[in-house]
Amino acid sequence: MKHLKSPKAAKRFRKKKAIRAKMSGTPDVPRLVVFRSNRHMYAQLVDDLNNKVLMGSSDLQEAVKSEMEKDSTKTEKSKIIGKVIAARAMEQGVKRVVFDRNGFKYHGRVKAIADAVREAGVEC
């Protein structure tokens, strides 16, 4: 893992690999992957059997920006992303997802997305 710039990034990468070894997304039960940068949040539904991204959402999209208030916190933005991705999943008939935290700790913005998806009716 010499290509990773910091020990913190290497640690997250090791956790990510361990998590991915145990889970996989299917067309019926896709994998909900979250990525957290310092400024933004991203979420995708992935079908690993067909190597396809079914849909994605982030706080950069107009659908999410229109629901945000001007002074929204990052956690509030994450909740909106969770609601949007859950609504899109329900439209396509997805009722269950496998949550992939992508090596990040399950708290804060990552947890906010998972909770919002569950509140919107998708089993996570």
C-alpha positions as CSV (number, residue, x, y, z in Angstrom):
1,M,0.0,0.0,0.0
2,K,2.8,2.4,-0.8
3,H,0.6,4.3,-3.2
4,L,-1.5,5.7,-0.3
5,K,-0.2,9.0,1.0
6,S,-1.0,8.7,4.7
7,P,-1.2,6.0,7.3
8,K,-4.8,7.1,7.9
9,A,-5.7,6.4,4.3
10,A,-3.9,3.1,4.4
11,K,-5.9,2.1,7.5
12,R,-9.2,3.0,5.8
13,F,-8.2,1.0,2.7
14,R,-7.4,-2.1,4.8
15,K,-10.8,-1.8,6.5
16,K,-12.5,-1.3,3.2
17,K,-10.9,-4.5,1.8
18,A,-12.0,-6.5,4.8
19,I,-15.6,-5.2,4.5
20,R,-15.8,-5.9,0.8
21,A,-14.5,-9.5,1.2
22,K,-17.7,-10.2,3.3
23,M,-20.4,-8.5,1.2
24,S,-21.6,-8.3,-2.3
25,G,-24.5,-6.5,-4.1
26,T,-27.0,-8.3,-6.4
27,P,-29.6,-6.8,-8.7
28,D,-32.3,-7.6,-6.1
29,V,-30.3,-6.5,-3.0
30,P,-27.7,-3.9,-4.2
31,R,-24.8,-2.6,-2.2
32,L,-25.2,1.0,-0.9
33,V,-21.7,2.4,-0.9
34,V,-21.0,5.8,0.7
35,F,-17.9,8.0,0.2
36,R,-17.1,10.8,2.5
37,S,-14.7,13.6,1.5
38,N,-14.0,16.6,3.6
39,R,-16.6,18.7,1.8
40,H,-19.0,16.3,0.1
41,M,-20.9,13.0,0.5
42,Y,-21.6,10.5,-2.2
43,A,-23.8,7.4,-2.2
44,Q,-24.2,4.7,-4.9
45,L,-26.2,1.5,-5.4
46,V,-24.0,-1.1,-6.9
47,D,-24.8,-4.5,-8.5
48,D,-21.6,-6.5,-8.1
49,L,-22.7,-9.5,-10.1
50,N,-23.1,-7.4,-13.3
51,N,-20.5,-4.8,-12.3
52,K,-23.0,-2.0,-12.6
53,V,-23.7,1.2,-10.7
54,L,-27.5,1.3,-10.6
55,M,-27.8,4.9,-9.4
56,G,-26.0,7.5,-7.4
57,S,-26.5,10.6,-5.4
58,S,-24.4,13.3,-3.9
59,D,-24.8,16.7,-2.4
60,L,-23.6,18.2,-5.7
61,Q,-26.7,17.1,-7.6
62,E,-29.6,19.5,-8.2
63,A,-32.2,17.1,-6.7
64,V,-30.3,17.3,-3.4
65,K,-29.4,21.0,-3.6
66,S,-33.0,22.0,-4.1
67,E,-34.0,20.4,-0.8
68,M,-31.0,21.9,1.1
69,E,-31.2,25.1,3.0
70,K,-28.4,27.6,2.5
71,D,-26.8,27.0,5.9
72,S,-27.3,23.2,6.1
73,T,-24.7,21.3,7.9
74,K,-22.9,18.4,6.3
75,T,-24.9,15.9,8.4
76,E,-28.2,17.5,7.3
77,K,-27.0,17.2,3.6
78,S,-26.2,13.5,4.2
79,K,-29.7,12.9,5.5
80,I,-31.1,14.5,2.3
81,I,-28.8,12.3,0.2
82,G,-30.1,9.2,2.0
83,K,-33.7,10.2,1.4
84,V,-33.1,10.9,-2.3
85,I,-31.3,7.6,-2.9
86,A,-34.0,5.6,-1.0
87,A,-36.7,7.3,-3.1
88,R,-34.9,6.4,-6.3
89,A,-34.4,2.8,-5.1
90,M,-38.1,2.5,-4.3
91,E,-39.0,3.7,-7.8
92,Q,-36.9,0.9,-9.2
93,G,-38.4,-1.7,-6.9
94,V,-35.4,-2.1,-4.5
95,K,-36.6,-2.8,-1.0
96,R,-33.4,-4.0,0.6
97,V,-29.8,-2.9,0.3
98,V,-26.5,-4.0,1.9
99,F,-24.8,-1.0,3.6
100,D,-21.1,-0.6,2.7
101,R,-19.5,2.1,4.9
102,N,-16.4,1.9,2.7
103,G,-13.9,1.8,5.6
104,F,-15.3,4.9,7.3
105,K,-16.4,4.8,10.9
106,Y,-20.2,4.2,11.3
107,H,-21.1,7.6,12.9
108,G,-21.8,11.1,11.9
109,R,-22.5,11.6,8.1
110,V,-22.1,7.9,7.3
111,K,-24.7,7.0,9.9
112,A,-27.0,9.8,8.8
113,I,-27.2,8.4,5.3
114,A,-28.0,4.9,6.6
115,D,-30.6,6.2,9.0
116,A,-32.3,8.3,6.3
117,V,-32.5,5.3,4.0
118,R,-34.1,3.2,6.7
119,E,-36.6,6.0,7.5
120,A,-37.6,6.3,3.8
121,G,-38.6,2.6,3.9
122,V,-35.6,0.7,2.5
123,E,-34.3,-2.1,4.6
124,C,-30.6,-1.5,5.3
